């Protein structure tokens, strides 16, 4: 169970670096993960979405405005 121990230690280190508001958000997520199996799963992004999130946080994604999105959506009308 070395991996579990290592991952738990990393999780503790990461939590210790969070701001108070982020700790609250993390706690809410963890509470959802611990819920009994009632058919509900919290949203966990797939690999493609997770990669896009990482790119965006690193500033490596093109910024798009709502107007640009709306224009693209309405282009077919």
N, C-alpha and C positions, 0 to 999 in steps of 0.2 A: 504494500500500500504506500510505497514511497511517493508515487505520483499524487495521491490524495493529500499526503502531508505537505508536499511541495506546493500544490495548488492552494491548499488552505492557508499556508503561510503567505503566499503571494496575495491572496484575497484580503487577509488581515492587513498587510502592508498597504495595499491599495485603498482600503477603507480608511486607514489612518491619515491618508493624504487628502481625503475629500473635504469639501466645505460642508457646513452643517446642512444646507438645503439638499446637497447631493447625498448625504448620509440618509436623510429622510426618504429620498427617492429610491436609494438602494435597499433600504429596509422594506419599503413597500413591495419591491420586486421579489425580495427573498421571501417575504410572507406569502406572496402568490405562488412561488415555487414550492412552498411547503404545504399548500392546501391539499386536502385529501382528493383523490382522483374523482372528480365530479364531472369529467368530460371537458372541463375548461382548462386550456393551457394558455399561459401568458404568451404574448407575442415574442417569439424568438426569431430574429431575422435569419434567412438562409445565407449561404456563403456569398452569393452575389450581392445581396443587400448589405451584408456586414462589410464587404470589401468597399462598397460605395460609401458607406458611413465613414470608414477609416480614411478614405481618400478625401472626403469632404472636410473632415476634422483637420486633416493635414493641409488643407487649402489647395488640393490638387483637382478640384472639380470646377467646371464652368458655372458661374453664378447666373441664374435665370430669374427674371422677374415674373410676377403673376401675369402682367400684361402679355409677356412673351408666351407664356403657357396658354393663356386664353386665346391669343391669336392663332396659335397652332391648333388648338382644339376646334376653333370656329372656322378654320380654313376650308374644311370640307362642306360647309353649309352653303 
